[in-house]
């Protein structure tokens, strides 16, 4: 203790202790506190915890609770040693690091009594730091100047949007007037069209009812004819035996019409009268009956009526004429082809598609169609203009910063790729994530709001309501914005699952740098020589 005290005194006397602007002070004391250390008086601990003779300062024994009596030794656990670091930035280090063999101060002052070979590197380090600071300063200045252009451009675009909106409003008014005119015309020509169509449809319905009745009558006549044809003995009753005499009803094509096969067509009865036949027998028989007629190929040689018939070859078209009655076997299949039932709905369908009105009605329909098209076009124009106007209004409502400096970013997108994903940020619109392997994009969020702290609101953006995380919340992204000469993403991370952090630089947030020119000292703008 004595030794240190003596050393300390010696140093003071020799002026080897810290010398700054000719102010002598004990080792480890900053210039700002030099006045508290007056060698001609007792020392008052800086926290007021006691008063000690000045000789106890830096005597390597801790007297004050705050360690203020031992700034230059490691005696107090909570004291601070101040390195002057001439040529670079001053530094406060915990006094416990004094003479611990590690160079903490660039001027090596913390290791004055250790065996370490600390040398003063402050000048070199200071120069490098000043160069770096100057470079940053220059960047900031450049960024700040670029910000001015962004502001100018932003304001210009705002003006342009306002002008455009005025134009669109005017255009829309005109378009609305045109649409109203077209609507009037449409109403005018639709009235006579409606009347004509009503008249036309009434006539048409009548015609159709007549055609339907005719068709029904024709079908009934056909049924009656078939009944007469099947009713061999003409007694007005169809019997099992009569149907058995018709090869047509050989359902299983085994060459024989069994009683069961015949009864199937008689609805399991022994007989069927004309009335029942028309209602339910004919609809059942008709397809078989008519198909056989169509498949019939007239025989080239006449077969004897009573000849025994060989069983038909399955799938063979040939009908066993032997089973038909000699006198009517051929005419049985002789009904005209165009009677085919399948043709009827087809004709009706075509008629509906190519509906042709009479000339007068057609003229009115054409005129109304034209008026409707004209109205639709005019209406579309109004809606297109409204949409365009709405989208511009939305843009105008967005907060592009106090000086419109962020407006130029709207419409641009910026990308950042890491090992797994490519991230894309489209400011004022959305943030997305695209896996490098695989397809599809994951929406991380839609533009939400500025979310920086109150005094620096425009330093952060928030994008919310992205795709929902599996078993979790909707994805969201925060964008932290820093000053830089280029608008770009410098990093993206996911600090919490499905919460993303985008880091971006842009001149838009570069403030005017403080003037450090002509200052030889530290980047903080003050020097201690
Ligand atoms: C995807 C990505 C990841 C996210 C998981 C959550 O893989 O969006 O960023 O963490 O989904 O399941």
Boltz pocket constraint, residues with backbone or C-beta under 6 A from the ligand:
constraints:
  - pocket:
      binder: B
      contacts: [[A, 433], [A, 442], [A, 469], [A, 470], [A, 494], [A, 497], [A, 498]]
      max_distance: 6.0
